[in-house]
Amino acid sequence: MTNKVTLREQGLVWFGAGVSIAEILTGTYLAPLGLLKGLLAIVLGHLIGGILFYLAALISARRQKSAMESVKDTFGKQGGKLFAFLNVLQLFGWTAIMIYDGALSATAIFHTSPRIWAIVIGVLVVVWIALDVSSIEKVNMIAMLGLFVLSIVLCVVIISHHTMHSLHGTIAFGAALELSASMPLSWLPVVGDYMVDAEKPQKSAFVSTIIYSLASCWMFGIGMAAARMSGTGDIATIMVKAGLGIAGLLIIVFSTVTTTFLDALSGGISLESLYVKGNGKKAAIVIGILGTVGACLYPMDNITNFLYLIGSVFAPMIAVMMTDTFILSKETKKDFDIVNLIVWLIGFALYRLFMRFNWIVGYTLPDIIITMLISLSMHKMIKKR
């Protein structure tokens, strides 16, 4: 019998996901906006992404199915495999990016080869994956407490540093809003995996959303303020200038591990949707190992295009799922739901088109609304026929 995951365990998992180098790094991209506009973009972006995060979690919580199994109820048994495949790719990408960023940042603080740190972080990620639920709770409790204290120290250092630098470069408010929304969006095809074994699924969906959103906003704010304090967007330089040294190294390593193991583990669960006889945990370990190899071999210094690609794939996907689940109240039993796949493709194309324009509300919100309207219109036309 599978052990049920408590609300406290869920909270620890998603706090660990929110306290992430990727969040701090993306927050530094918003620094040219200034503190007030930057904070507004962070809050509004996470509000948009957080609502979608909650609804994606709620769908899996109600159906008691993993994220990709829930996707099959909308796009078909075979059609859903497209998103399982895309999800495995994005999670492999995230695993490699997180290990790469963590290793690069650790290297600048503790001068050794970045490949050594990539291997150290990769090994820790695999260990996290291999642990059972009860062991993860104990290790996460210690890691989260440490990260919480260290993050507060970093906040105090930033607040007490009165000199703020102007940074070169510009970013439109809509683009900043979209980057803020893209982080919760990246978890849409993942969060449902952690609702299946929840003791209280629907409450877990709410708790996970609140804790992740608050932690992520906090990290974005740290990244943005620290970049203005130090005059650079480089995480390691920020930590060094903040005088954190070893403490900064611990923040980097453990925040990377507590987030990256979720990516690899969900990648393994998604592979089970592609191959019924697959072993999710073993597949997750393979993803962790391959991600470590990728981090050692390939440079991954700018992730903005990767974030926008995630938004363009998964924003219209959740729009179609929300329409089917909460408005039309239907589940497909087909191998391919052609209508929903066509609507998703239109939504994907619209998102890429919207990126050519400076939308003050970003791209996700208009794409979601229009995709849902198209979905409703097409189903209404089919019903009339």
Secondary structure by P-SEA (a helix, b strand, c coil): cbbbbcaaaaaaaaaaaaccaaaaaaaaaaccccaaaaaaaaaaaaaaaaaaaaaaaaaaaaacccaaaaaaaccccccaaaaaaaaaaaaaaaaaaaaaaaaaaaaaaccccaaaaaaaaaaaaaaaaaccaaaaaaaaaaaaaaaaaaaaaaaaaaaaccbbbbbcccccaaaaaaaaaaaaaaacccccccccccccaaaaaaaaaaaaaaaaaaaaaaaaaaaaaaccccaaaaaaaaccaaaaaaaaaaaaaaaaaaaaaaaaaaaaaacccccaaaaaaaaaaaaaaaaaccccccaaaaaaaaaaccaaaaaaaaaaccccccccccccaaaaaaaaaaaaaaaaaacccccccccaaaaaaaaaaaaaaaaaaaaac
